[in-house]
Amino acid sequence: MKTVPLLFLFLMGVSPSVIAKANCQSYLNTLHNIQAKMRAGYSAAQGVKLAKKERNAYDKWWDCKRGKLKKKSSRKIAKEGNKKALSNARKRTITVQDNAFKPLTSNVTIKAKYPGIKQQAWLDFYQPKAECKSPSNLAIFAACLRDEQRQQRLFEQQ
């Protein structure tokens, strides 16, 4: 008689969440792998993709942990197998599309401060300071712009 209540208490102690924990380990591993990639560093575009993957992996793991993860039907599993085979085939085949190396269709227009011969005269007249060739901070850059404007006024007065 005493064994029945003990057995009942033992079965109550083994909750679905304990069982789900073992089943959800693969989802948790996937989440940890994505988080490790994020810690390793990434570009802006990769960051957006990784954040999306992390969110999806977290949601799947959390749903699994709560026992709310929908089980895949055999049809979906078969489709995923085909998708994996197709993606592997695509990885092996490298194709170059015809439009991958199109030349630029728009022209680039560079406007000068002055037209024609006057532009050459300005280039001969304007003498930038040595520090203005590669300014090290914003204050030097601003001083270089003021100097260029000052020299431009002097050039136009001639």
DSSP file with accessible surface (Angstrom, degrees, kcal/mol):
  #  RESIDUE AA STRUCTURE BP1 BP2  ACC     N-H-->O    O-->H-N    N-H-->O    O-->H-N    TCO  KAPPA ALPHA  PHI   PSI    X-CA   Y-CA   Z-CA
    1    1 A M              0   0  197      0, 0.0     3,-0.4     0, 0.0     0, 0.0   0.000 360.0 360.0 360.0 -37.8    0.0    0.0    0.0
    2    2 A K     >  +     0   0  176      1,-0.2     4,-1.5     2,-0.2     5,-0.1   0.764 360.0  62.7 -71.5 -23.1    2.8    2.4    0.8
    3    3 A T  H  > S+     0   0  103      1,-0.2     4,-2.7     2,-0.2    -1,-0.2   0.831  94.7  60.3 -72.1 -31.3    4.4    1.8   -2.6
    4    4 A V  H  > S+     0   0   96     -3,-0.4     4,-2.6     2,-0.2    -1,-0.2   0.957 107.5  43.1 -64.3 -48.8    1.5    3.2   -4.5
    5    5 A P  H  > S+     0   0   70      0, 0.0     4,-2.6     0, 0.0     5,-0.2   0.909 115.5  50.4 -64.8 -36.0    1.6    6.7   -3.0
    6    6 A L  H  X S+     0   0  116     -4,-1.5     4,-2.4     2,-0.2    -2,-0.2   0.921 111.4  47.8 -65.7 -41.4    5.4    6.7   -3.3
    7    7 A L  H  X S+     0   0  104     -4,-2.7     4,-2.5     2,-0.2     5,-0.2   0.917 111.7  51.0 -64.0 -40.9    5.2    5.7   -6.9
    8    8 A F  H  X S+     0   0  126     -4,-2.6     4,-1.9     2,-0.2    -2,-0.2   0.925 111.2  47.4 -62.4 -44.5    2.5    8.4   -7.5
    9    9 A L  H  X S+     0   0  114     -4,-2.6     4,-1.7     1,-0.2    -1,-0.2   0.897 111.2  51.8 -64.6 -38.5    4.8   11.1   -5.8
   10   10 A F  H  X S+     0   0  135     -4,-2.4     4,-1.3     1,-0.2    -2,-0.2   0.932 109.9  48.3 -64.1 -44.5    7.8    9.9   -7.9
   11   11 A L  H  < S+     0   0  106     -4,-2.5    -1,-0.2     1,-0.2    -2,-0.2   0.851 110.3  52.0 -65.5 -33.2    5.8   10.2  -11.1
   12   12 A M  H  < S+     0   0  124     -4,-1.9    -1,-0.2     1,-0.2    -2,-0.2   0.833 105.2  56.4 -70.3 -31.7    4.6   13.7  -10.1
   13   13 A G  H  < S+     0   0   57     -4,-1.7     2,-1.5     1,-0.2    -2,-0.2   0.815  93.2  72.2 -70.5 -28.9    8.2   14.7   -9.5
   14   14 A V  S  < S-     0   0   61     -4,-1.3    -1,-0.2    -5,-0.1    -4,-0.0  -0.687  79.1-174.6 -87.5  89.5    9.2   13.8  -13.0
   15   15 A S    >>  -     0   0   36     -2,-1.5     4,-1.6     1,-0.1     3,-0.8  -0.389  39.5-107.7 -83.9 164.9    7.5   16.6  -14.7
   16   16 A P  H 3> S+     0   0  106      0, 0.0     4,-3.0     0, 0.0     5,-0.2   0.815 118.2  63.1 -60.4 -28.1    7.2   17.2  -18.5
   17   17 A S  H 3> S+     0   0   66      2,-0.2     4,-1.7     1,-0.2     5,-0.1   0.871 101.1  50.9 -67.9 -32.6    9.7   20.0  -18.2
   18   18 A V  H <> S+     0   0   82     -3,-0.8     4,-1.0     2,-0.2    -1,-0.2   0.925 114.2  43.8 -67.9 -41.8   12.4   17.5  -17.0
   19   19 A I  H  X S+     0   0   95     -4,-1.6     4,-1.4     1,-0.2     3,-0.4   0.916 112.9  52.2 -67.2 -40.9   11.7   15.3  -19.9
   20   20 A A  H  X S+     0   0   15     -4,-3.0     4,-2.0     1,-0.2    -1,-0.2   0.827  98.3  66.7 -65.7 -30.2   11.6   18.2  -22.3
   21   21 A K  H  < S+     0   0  133     -4,-1.7     4,-0.3     1,-0.2    -1,-0.2   0.912 102.6  45.6 -58.2 -43.1   15.0   19.4  -21.1
   22   22 A A  H >< S+     0   0   76     -4,-1.0     3,-0.8    -3,-0.4     4,-0.3   0.896 114.5  48.2 -67.9 -37.0   16.7   16.4  -22.6
   23   23 A N  H 3< S+     0   0  112     -4,-1.4     3,-0.4     1,-0.2     4,-0.2   0.754 109.4  53.8 -73.8 -24.0   14.8   16.7  -25.8
   24   24 A a  T 3X S+     0   0    2     -4,-2.0     4,-2.1     1,-0.2    -1,-0.2   0.394  76.8  97.9 -93.3   2.7   15.5   20.5  -26.1
   25   25 A Q  H <> S+     0   0   90     -3,-0.8     4,-2.7    -4,-0.3    -1,-0.2   0.883  80.4  54.8 -61.9 -36.4   19.3   20.2  -25.8
   26   26 A S  H  > S+     0   0   69     -3,-0.4     4,-2.1    -4,-0.3    -1,-0.2   0.904 108.5  48.9 -65.3 -37.4   19.8   20.3  -29.6
   27   27 A Y  H  > S+     0   0   60     -4,-0.2     4,-2.2     2,-0.2    34,-0.2   0.906 111.8  49.2 -67.1 -39.4   17.8   23.6  -29.7
   28   28 A L  H  X S+     0   0   36     -4,-2.1     4,-2.7     2,-0.2    -2,-0.2   0.908 109.8  51.6 -66.7 -39.7   19.9   25.0  -26.8
   29   29 A N  H  X S+     0   0   76     -4,-2.7     4,-2.4     2,-0.2    -2,-0.2   0.910 109.0  50.9 -62.9 -41.1   23.1   24.0  -28.6
   30   30 A T  H  X S+     0   0   71     -4,-2.1     4,-2.1     2,-0.2    -2,-0.2   0.931 110.6  49.1 -61.1 -44.6   22.0   25.7  -31.8
   31   31 A L  H  X S+     0   0    6     -4,-2.2     4,-2.4     1,-0.2    -2,-0.2   0.931 111.1  49.5 -61.4 -44.2   21.3   28.9  -29.8
   32   32 A H  H  X S+     0   0   88     -4,-2.7     4,-2.2     1,-0.2    -1,-0.2   0.878 108.9  53.1 -64.6 -37.3   24.7   28.7  -28.1
   33   33 A N  H  X S+     0   0  103     -4,-2.4     4,-2.0     2,-0.2    -1,-0.2   0.916 110.2  47.1 -63.5 -43.0   26.4   28.3  -31.5
   34   34 A I  H  X S+     0   0   17     -4,-2.1     4,-2.1     2,-0.2    -2,-0.2   0.925 111.7  50.6 -65.5 -42.0   24.8   31.4  -32.9
   35   35 A Q  H  X S+     0   0   49     -4,-2.4     4,-2.1     1,-0.2    -1,-0.2   0.886 107.9  53.4 -64.9 -34.2   25.6   33.4  -29.8
   36   36 A A  H  X S+     0   0   43     -4,-2.2     4,-1.4     1,-0.2    -1,-0.2   0.906 107.5  51.2 -66.2 -39.3   29.3   32.3  -30.1
   37   37 A K  H  X S+     0   0  122     -4,-2.0     4,-0.6     1,-0.2    -2,-0.2   0.895 109.1  51.5 -63.1 -38.2   29.3   33.5  -33.7
   38   38 A M  H >< S+     0   0   35     -4,-2.1     3,-0.8     1,-0.2    -2,-0.2   0.886 108.2  50.8 -67.8 -36.9   27.9   36.8  -32.5
   39   39 A R  H 3< S+     0   0  187     -4,-2.1    -1,-0.2     1,-0.2    -2,-0.2   0.791 101.3  64.1 -69.6 -25.1   30.6   37.1  -29.8
   40   40 A A  H 3< S-     0   0   87     -4,-1.4    -1,-0.2     1,-0.2    -2,-0.2   0.684 116.0-104.2 -73.5 -17.3   33.3   36.4  -32.5
   41   41 A G    <<  -     0   0   50     -3,-0.8     2,-0.3    -4,-0.6    -1,-0.2  -0.035  41.5-168.3 105.3 151.2   32.4   39.6  -34.4
   42   42 A Y        -     0   0  113     -4,-0.1     2,-0.1    -3,-0.1    -4,-0.0  -0.981  24.9 -97.3-165.1 164.0   30.5   40.4  -37.5
   43   43 A S     >  -     0   0   61     -2,-0.3     4,-2.4     1,-0.1     5,-0.1  -0.315  47.4 -98.1 -82.2 175.7   29.7   43.0  -40.1
   44   44 A A  H  > S+     0   0   88      2,-0.2     4,-1.8     1,-0.2     5,-0.2   0.923 124.2  47.2 -63.4 -43.9   26.5   45.1  -40.0
   45   45 A A  H  > S+     0   0   64      1,-0.2     4,-1.8     2,-0.2    -1,-0.2   0.923 113.6  47.8 -65.9 -41.6   24.7   42.9  -42.5
   46   46 A Q  H  > S+     0   0  106      1,-0.2     4,-3.3     2,-0.2     5,-0.2   0.867 106.7  59.4 -65.8 -34.1   25.8   39.7  -40.7
   47   47 A G  H  X S+     0   0   10     -4,-2.4     4,-2.5     2,-0.2    -1,-0.2   0.898 104.6  48.5 -61.4 -41.4   24.7   41.2  -37.4
   48   48 A V  H  X S+     0   0  108     -4,-1.8     4,-2.0     2,-0.2    -1,-0.2   0.940 114.8  45.3 -64.6 -44.7   21.1   41.6  -38.7
   49   49 A K  H  X S+     0   0  144     -4,-1.8     4,-2.6     1,-0.2    -2,-0.2   0.917 114.2  48.3 -65.2 -43.9   21.1   38.0  -40.0
   50   50 A L  H  X S+     0   0   22     -4,-3.3     4,-3.0     1,-0.2    -1,-0.2   0.891 109.8  52.1 -65.5 -38.2   22.6   36.6  -36.8
   51   51 A A  H  X S+     0   0   46     -4,-2.5     4,-2.4    -5,-0.2    -1,-0.2   0.911 111.2  47.8 -63.6 -39.7   20.2   38.6  -34.6
   52   52 A K  H  X S+     0   0  147     -4,-2.0     4,-2.4     2,-0.2    -2,-0.2   0.929 113.4  47.3 -65.8 -44.1   17.3   37.1  -36.5
   53   53 A K  H  X S+     0   0  118     -4,-2.6     4,-2.8     1,-0.2    -2,-0.2   0.904 111.5  51.5 -63.1 -40.4   18.7   33.6  -36.3
   54   54 A E  H  X S+     0   0   56     -4,-3.0     4,-2.9     2,-0.2     5,-0.2   0.925 109.8  49.2 -62.9 -43.9   19.4   34.1  -32.6
   55   55 A R  H  X S+     0   0  139     -4,-2.4     4,-2.7     2,-0.2    -1,-0.2   0.932 113.3  46.4 -61.9 -44.7   15.8   35.2  -32.0
   56   56 A N  H  X S+     0   0   91     -4,-2.4     4,-2.4     2,-0.2    -2,-0.2   0.920 113.5  48.6 -64.3 -42.0   14.4   32.3  -33.9
   57   57 A A  H  X S+     0   0   11     -4,-2.8     4,-2.6     2,-0.2    -2,-0.2   0.908 112.5  49.0 -64.6 -41.3   16.6   29.8  -32.1
   58   58 A Y  H  X S+     0   0   82     -4,-2.9     4,-3.0    -5,-0.2     5,-0.2   0.930 110.9  49.9 -63.3 -45.2   15.7   31.3  -28.8
   59   59 A D  H  X S+     0   0   57     -4,-2.7     4,-2.7    -5,-0.2     5,-0.2   0.918 112.4  47.5 -60.7 -42.4   12.0   31.1  -29.6
   60   60 A K  H  X S+     0   0  100     -4,-2.4     4,-2.4     2,-0.2    -1,-0.2   0.928 113.9  47.0 -64.2 -45.1   12.3   27.4  -30.7
   61   61 A W  H  X S+     0   0   40     -4,-2.6     4,-2.8   -34,-0.2    -2,-0.2   0.935 114.0  47.5 -62.3 -43.6   14.3   26.5  -27.6
   62   62 A W  H  X S+     0   0   92     -4,-3.0     4,-2.0     1,-0.2     6,-0.2   0.912 112.3  48.8 -66.6 -41.5   11.9   28.3  -25.3
   63   63 A D  H  <>S+     0   0   53     -4,-2.7     5,-3.1    -5,-0.2     6,-0.8   0.913 113.0  48.7 -63.1 -40.2    8.8   26.7  -26.9
   64   64 A a  H ><5S+     0   0   12     -4,-2.4     3,-1.2     4,-0.2    -2,-0.2   0.932 109.5  51.9 -64.1 -44.0   10.5   23.3  -26.6
   65   65 A K  H 3<5S+     0   0   72     -4,-2.8    -1,-0.2     1,-0.3    -2,-0.2   0.863 112.2  45.5 -62.7 -36.8   11.3   23.9  -23.0
   66   66 A R  T 3<5S-     0   0  118     -4,-2.0    -1,-0.3    -5,-0.2    -2,-0.2   0.483 116.2-115.8 -83.4  -5.4    7.7   24.8  -22.2
   67   67 A G  T < 5S+     0   0   59     -3,-1.2    -3,-0.2    -4,-0.4    -2,-0.1   0.713  86.6 113.8  80.3  19.8    6.5   21.9  -24.2
   68   68 A K      < +     0   0  137     -5,-3.1     2,-0.4    -6,-0.2    -4,-0.2   0.257  35.7 122.5-107.3  10.6    4.7   24.1  -26.8
   69   69 A L        -     0   0   48     -6,-0.8     2,-0.3    -5,-0.2    -9,-0.0  -0.606  64.4-124.7 -76.5 128.5    6.9   23.2  -29.8
   70   70 A K        -     0   0  189     -2,-0.4     2,-0.2     1,-0.1    -2,-0.1  -0.542  24.3-121.1 -73.0 136.4    4.9   21.8  -32.6
   71   71 A K        -     0   0  201     -2,-0.3     2,-0.2     1,-0.1    -1,-0.1  -0.549  27.7-113.8 -79.0 143.0    6.1   18.4  -33.8
   72   72 A K        -     0   0   94     -2,-0.2     2,-0.1     1,-0.1    -1,-0.1  -0.537  25.8-127.1 -77.5 141.1    7.1   18.2  -37.4
   73   73 A S     >  -     0   0   59     -2,-0.2     4,-2.0     1,-0.1     5,-0.2  -0.424  23.8-112.1 -80.5 161.5    5.0   16.1  -39.7
   74   74 A S  H  > S+     0   0  100      1,-0.2     4,-2.1     2,-0.2     5,-0.2   0.841 118.4  58.2 -64.1 -29.1    6.7   13.4  -41.8
   75   75 A R  H  > S+     0   0  191      2,-0.2     4,-2.2     1,-0.2    -1,-0.2   0.928 106.7  46.6 -65.8 -44.0    5.9   15.4  -44.9
   76   76 A K  H  > S+     0   0  130      2,-0.2     4,-2.5     1,-0.2    -2,-0.2   0.891 110.5  52.9 -65.7 -39.1    7.8   18.5  -43.6
   77   77 A I  H  X S+     0   0   95     -4,-2.0     4,-2.0     2,-0.2    -1,-0.2   0.925 109.5  48.9 -63.0 -41.1   10.8   16.4  -42.6
   78   78 A A  H  X S+     0   0   57     -4,-2.1     4,-1.9     1,-0.2    -2,-0.2   0.914 111.0  50.2 -65.1 -40.9   10.9   14.9  -46.1
   79   79 A K  H  X S+     0   0  126     -4,-2.2     4,-2.4     1,-0.2    -2,-0.2   0.912 108.9  51.7 -63.3 -41.6   10.7   18.4  -47.6
   80   80 A E  H  X S+     0   0   69     -4,-2.5     4,-2.5     1,-0.2    -1,-0.2   0.885 106.7  54.2 -64.3 -36.2   13.5   19.6  -45.4
   81   81 A G  H  X S+     0   0   39     -4,-2.0     4,-2.0     1,-0.2    -1,-0.2   0.920 110.2  46.6 -61.9 -41.7   15.7   16.7  -46.5
   82   82 A N  H  X S+     0   0  118     -4,-1.9     4,-2.5     2,-0.2    -2,-0.2   0.888 110.9  52.5 -66.4 -39.4   15.1   17.7  -50.1
   83   83 A K  H  X S+     0   0  143     -4,-2.4     4,-2.9     2,-0.2     5,-0.2   0.917 109.0  49.6 -62.9 -41.9   15.9   21.3  -49.3
   84   84 A K  H  X S+     0   0  138     -4,-2.5     4,-2.3     2,-0.2    -1,-0.2   0.922 111.6  48.1 -64.1 -42.6   19.2   20.3  -47.6
   85   85 A A  H  X S+     0   0   59     -4,-2.0     4,-1.9     1,-0.2    -1,-0.2   0.917 113.6  48.1 -63.5 -40.3   20.1   18.2  -50.6
   86   86 A L  H  X S+     0   0   89     -4,-2.5     4,-2.3     2,-0.2    -2,-0.2   0.916 111.0  49.4 -67.1 -42.3   19.2   21.1  -53.0
   87   87 A S  H  X S+     0   0   43     -4,-2.9     4,-2.0     1,-0.2    -1,-0.2   0.890 110.0  51.8 -66.5 -36.5   21.2   23.7  -50.9
   88   88 A N  H  X S+     0   0   76     -4,-2.3     4,-1.6    -5,-0.2    -1,-0.2   0.907 109.5  49.8 -64.9 -38.3   24.2   21.4  -50.9
   89   89 A A  H  X S+     0   0   34     -4,-1.9     4,-1.6     1,-0.2    -2,-0.2   0.897 109.8  51.3 -66.3 -38.8   24.0   21.1  -54.7
   90   90 A R  H  < S+     0   0  173     -4,-2.3    -1,-0.2     1,-0.2    -2,-0.2   0.868 106.9  53.9 -66.2 -36.3   23.8   24.8  -55.0
   91   91 A K  H  < S+     0   0  158     -4,-2.0    -1,-0.2     1,-0.2    -2,-0.2   0.876 109.2  48.5 -65.1 -35.6   26.8   25.3  -52.9
   92   92 A R  H  < S+     0   0  185     -4,-1.6     2,-0.6    -5,-0.1    -1,-0.2   0.810 103.8  68.2 -74.1 -30.3   28.8   23.0  -55.1
   93   93 A T     <  -     0   0   90     -4,-1.6     2,-0.6    -5,-0.1    -1,-0.1  -0.818  65.2-167.8 -96.9 122.8   27.7   24.7  -58.3
   94   94 A I        -     0   0  153     -2,-0.6     2,-0.4     2,-0.0    -3,-0.1  -0.944  10.6-179.9-110.9 118.3   29.1   28.2  -58.9
   95   95 A T        -     0   0  110     -2,-0.6     2,-0.6     0, 0.0    -2,-0.0  -0.927  20.6-144.0-119.2 144.8   27.4   30.1  -61.7
   96   96 A V        -     0   0   99     -2,-0.4     2,-0.1     2,-0.0    -2,-0.0  -0.928  21.5-136.1-106.4 122.5   28.1   33.6  -62.9
   97   97 A Q    >   -     0   0  131     -2,-0.6     3,-1.4     1,-0.1     4,-0.3  -0.417  16.5-120.4 -75.5 155.1   25.0   35.5  -64.0
   98   98 A D  G >  S+     0   0  167      1,-0.3     3,-0.6     2,-0.1    -1,-0.1   0.865 112.3  48.7 -63.3 -35.9   25.1   37.5  -67.2
   99   99 A N  G >  S+     0   0   92      1,-0.2     3,-0.9     2,-0.1    -1,-0.3   0.352  83.4  95.9 -89.5  10.0   24.3   40.7  -65.5
  100  100 A A  G <  S+     0   0   57     -3,-1.4    -1,-0.2     1,-0.3    -2,-0.1   0.832  91.8  36.3 -68.4 -31.8   26.9   40.3  -62.8
  101  101 A F  G <  S+     0   0  169     -3,-0.6    -1,-0.3    -4,-0.3    -2,-0.1  -0.283  79.3 155.3-119.3  49.9   29.5   42.4  -64.6
  102  102 A K    <   -     0   0  151     -3,-0.9     3,-0.1     1,-0.1    -3,-0.1  -0.528  43.0-120.4 -73.8 139.2   27.4   45.1  -66.2
  103  103 A P        -     0   0  110      0, 0.0     2,-0.1     0, 0.0    -1,-0.1  -0.367  40.9 -84.1 -73.0 160.7   29.3   48.3  -67.0
  104  104 A L        -     0   0  150      1,-0.1     0, 0.0    -2,-0.1     0, 0.0  -0.436  36.4-165.1 -64.4 135.4   28.1   51.5  -65.4
  105  105 A T        +     0   0  136     -2,-0.1     2,-0.3    -3,-0.1    -1,-0.1   0.676  66.4  73.3 -96.8 -19.7   25.3   53.0  -67.4
  106  106 A S  S    S-     0   0   84      1,-0.0     2,-0.3     0, 0.0    -2,-0.0  -0.714  80.1-125.0 -97.5 148.0   25.4   56.5  -65.8
  107  107 A N        -     0   0  153     -2,-0.3     2,-0.5     1,-0.0    -2,-0.1  -0.632  17.1-128.2 -87.9 149.1   28.1   59.0  -66.5
  108  108 A V        -     0   0  117     -2,-0.3     2,-0.5     2,-0.0    -1,-0.0  -0.839  22.1-161.6 -97.8 127.3   30.1   60.5  -63.7
  109  109 A T        -     0   0  124     -2,-0.5     2,-0.6     2,-0.0    -2,-0.0  -0.948   4.0-164.8-113.8 124.2   30.2   64.3  -63.8
  110  110 A I        -     0   0  155     -2,-0.5     2,-0.4     0, 0.0    -2,-0.0  -0.943  11.7-152.0-108.7 121.0   32.9   66.2  -61.9
  111  111 A K        -     0   0  195     -2,-0.6     2,-0.2     4,-0.0    -2,-0.0  -0.773   6.1-150.8 -96.3 134.5   32.2   69.9  -61.5
  112  112 A A        -     0   0   59     -2,-0.4     7,-0.0     1,-0.1     4,-0.0  -0.574  24.5-117.3 -95.6 164.9   35.1   72.3  -61.1
  113  113 A K  S    S+     0   0   97     -2,-0.2    -1,-0.1     1,-0.1     6,-0.0   0.871 100.0  23.3 -67.8 -36.0   35.0   75.6  -59.2
  114  114 A Y  S    S-     0   0   18      2,-0.1     2,-0.2     3,-0.0    -1,-0.1  -0.949  85.9-111.7-131.1 151.6   35.7   77.5  -62.4
  115  115 A P    >>  -     0   0  109      0, 0.0     3,-1.1     0, 0.0     4,-0.6  -0.537  66.0 -38.2 -84.2 145.7   35.1   76.8  -66.1
  116  116 A G  H >> S+     0   0   67      1,-0.2     4,-1.1     2,-0.2     3,-0.7  -0.059 124.8   5.2  57.8-128.4   38.0   76.2  -68.6
  117  117 A I  H 3> S+     0   0  153      1,-0.3     4,-2.1     2,-0.2    -1,-0.2   0.833 125.3  62.8 -66.0 -31.7   41.1   78.3  -68.4
  118  118 A K  H <> S+     0   0  106     -3,-1.1     4,-2.4     1,-0.2    -1,-0.3   0.861  98.5  56.7 -64.1 -33.0   40.1   80.0  -65.2
  119  119 A Q  H <X S+     0   0   38     -3,-0.7     4,-2.4    -4,-0.6    -1,-0.2   0.914 106.9  48.2 -63.8 -42.5   40.1   76.6  -63.5
  120  120 A Q  H  X S+     0   0  105     -4,-1.1     4,-2.1     1,-0.2    -2,-0.2   0.905 110.3  51.8 -65.8 -37.3   43.7   76.1  -64.4
  121  121 A A  H  X S+     0   0   42     -4,-2.1     4,-2.1     2,-0.2    -2,-0.2   0.905 109.7  50.0 -64.2 -40.1   44.6   79.6  -63.2
  122  122 A W  H  X S+     0   0    7     -4,-2.4     4,-3.1     2,-0.2    -2,-0.2   0.927 109.3  50.7 -64.1 -42.8   42.9   78.8  -59.9
  123  123 A L  H  < S+     0   0   90     -4,-2.4    -1,-0.2     1,-0.2    -2,-0.2   0.866 112.6  47.0 -63.8 -33.8   44.8   75.5  -59.5
  124  124 A D  H  < S+     0   0  106     -4,-2.1    -1,-0.2    -5,-0.2    -2,-0.2   0.865 116.9  44.3 -72.5 -35.0   48.1   77.4  -60.2
  125  125 A F  H  < S+     0   0   59     -4,-2.1     2,-0.3    -5,-0.2    -2,-0.2   0.910  94.6  84.7 -76.5 -44.2   47.1   80.2  -57.7
  126  126 A Y     <  -     0   0   40     -4,-3.1    22,-0.1    -5,-0.2    26,-0.0  -0.436  52.4-179.9 -71.4 122.9   45.8   78.0  -54.8
  127  127 A Q        -     0   0  127     -2,-0.3     2,-0.1    21,-0.0    -1,-0.1  -0.888  13.7-155.0-122.7  98.0   48.5   76.8  -52.5
  128  128 A P        -     0   0   51      0, 0.0     5,-0.1     0, 0.0    16,-0.0  -0.392  26.0-104.3 -71.8 151.4   47.2   74.6  -49.7
  129  129 A K    >   -     0   0   98      1,-0.1     3,-1.0    15,-0.1     4,-0.4  -0.323  29.5-112.8 -67.4 158.6   49.2   74.4  -46.4
  130  130 A A  G >  S+     0   0   86      1,-0.3     3,-1.2     2,-0.2     4,-0.4   0.879 117.5  54.7 -62.7 -37.9   51.2   71.2  -45.9
  131  131 A E  G 3  S+     0   0  100      1,-0.2     3,-0.4     2,-0.2    -1,-0.3   0.698  97.9  66.3 -71.3 -14.6   49.0   70.2  -42.9
  132  132 A b  G <  S+     0   0   22     -3,-1.0    -1,-0.2     1,-0.2    -2,-0.2   0.624  81.2  76.1 -82.8 -10.6   45.9   70.5  -45.2
  133  133 A K  S <  S+     0   0  167     -3,-1.2    -1,-0.2    -4,-0.4    -2,-0.2   0.867 122.0   2.7 -69.0 -34.3   46.9   67.6  -47.4
  134  134 A S  S    S-     0   0   99     -3,-0.4    -1,-0.3    -4,-0.4    -2,-0.1  -0.614  83.3-154.3-149.0  86.1   45.8   65.2  -44.6
  135  135 A P        -     0   0   49      0, 0.0    -3,-0.1     0, 0.0     3,-0.1  -0.365   4.9-152.0 -64.3 137.8   44.3   67.0  -41.6
  136  136 A S  S    S+     0   0  102     -5,-0.1     2,-0.3     1,-0.1    -4,-0.0   0.667  72.4  12.9 -87.4 -18.1   44.6   65.1  -38.4
  137  137 A N  S  > S-     0   0   84      1,-0.1     4,-1.9     0, 0.0     5,-0.1  -0.932  81.5 -97.9-150.2 175.9   41.5   66.5  -36.7
  138  138 A L  H  > S+     0   0  138     -2,-0.3     4,-2.6     1,-0.2     5,-0.2   0.849 116.3  57.5 -68.1 -33.9   38.4   68.5  -37.4
  139  139 A A  H  > S+     0   0   70      2,-0.2     4,-2.3     1,-0.2    -1,-0.2   0.921 108.8  45.9 -65.1 -42.3   39.9   71.8  -36.2
  140  140 A I  H  > S+     0   0   36      2,-0.2     4,-2.4     1,-0.2    -1,-0.2   0.915 112.0  52.4 -66.2 -40.1   42.7   71.6  -38.7
  141  141 A F  H  X S+     0   0   99     -4,-1.9     4,-2.1     1,-0.2    -2,-0.2   0.929 109.9  48.0 -61.6 -42.9   40.2   70.6  -41.4
  142  142 A A  H  X S+     0   0   34     -4,-2.6     4,-2.3     1,-0.2    -1,-0.2   0.908 110.5  51.4 -65.0 -40.5   38.0   73.7  -40.6
  143  143 A A  H  X S+     0   0   29     -4,-2.3     4,-2.4     1,-0.2    -1,-0.2   0.894 108.6  52.3 -63.7 -37.7   41.1   76.0  -40.7
  144  144 A b  H  X S+     0   0   12     -4,-2.4     4,-2.4     2,-0.2    -1,-0.2   0.897 108.6  50.0 -65.0 -40.6   42.0   74.5  -44.1
  145  145 A L  H  X S+     0   0   69     -4,-2.1     4,-2.5     2,-0.2    -2,-0.2   0.917 110.7  49.2 -64.3 -42.2   38.5   75.3  -45.4
  146  146 A R  H  X S+     0   0  152     -4,-2.3     4,-2.5     2,-0.2    -2,-0.2   0.918 111.4  50.1 -62.9 -39.8   38.7   78.9  -44.1
  147  147 A D  H  X S+     0   0   12     -4,-2.4     4,-2.7     2,-0.2    -2,-0.2   0.911 110.1  50.1 -65.4 -40.5   42.2   79.3  -45.8
  148  148 A E  H  X S+     0   0   43     -4,-2.4     4,-2.2     2,-0.2    -1,-0.2   0.921 111.6  48.2 -63.9 -42.0   40.9   77.9  -49.1
  149  149 A Q  H  X S+     0   0  104     -4,-2.5     4,-2.2     2,-0.2    -2,-0.2   0.903 111.0  51.3 -65.5 -38.1   37.9   80.3  -49.0
  150  150 A R  H  X S+     0   0  114     -4,-2.5     4,-2.1     1,-0.2    -2,-0.2   0.946 111.8  46.4 -63.3 -44.9   40.3   83.2  -48.1
  151  151 A Q  H  X S+     0   0   19     -4,-2.7     4,-2.4     1,-0.2    -2,-0.2   0.862 109.6  55.4 -67.1 -32.2   42.5   82.3  -51.1
  152  152 A Q  H  X S+     0   0   42     -4,-2.2     4,-2.4     2,-0.2    -1,-0.2   0.912 106.9  49.5 -67.1 -39.9   39.4   82.0  -53.3
  153  153 A R  H  X S+     0   0  141     -4,-2.2     4,-1.5     1,-0.2    -2,-0.2   0.924 111.6  49.1 -63.6 -41.9   38.3   85.6  -52.4
  154  154 A L  H  X S+     0   0   76     -4,-2.1     4,-0.8     1,-0.2    -2,-0.2   0.909 111.0  50.8 -62.8 -40.0   41.9   86.9  -53.2
  155  155 A F  H >< S+     0   0   18     -4,-2.4     3,-0.7     1,-0.2    -2,-0.2   0.909 109.8  49.0 -64.9 -42.0   41.8   85.0  -56.5
  156  156 A E  H 3< S+     0   0  107     -4,-2.4    -1,-0.2     1,-0.2    -2,-0.2   0.759 104.8  59.7 -72.2 -21.8   38.5   86.5  -57.5
  157  157 A Q  H 3<        0   0  152     -4,-1.5    -1,-0.2    -5,-0.2    -2,-0.2   0.716 360.0 360.0 -75.6 -22.3   39.6   90.0  -56.7
  158  158 A Q    <<        0   0  165     -4,-0.8    -3,-0.0    -3,-0.7    -4,-0.0  -0.306 360.0 360.0 -67.7 360.0   42.5   89.8  -59.2
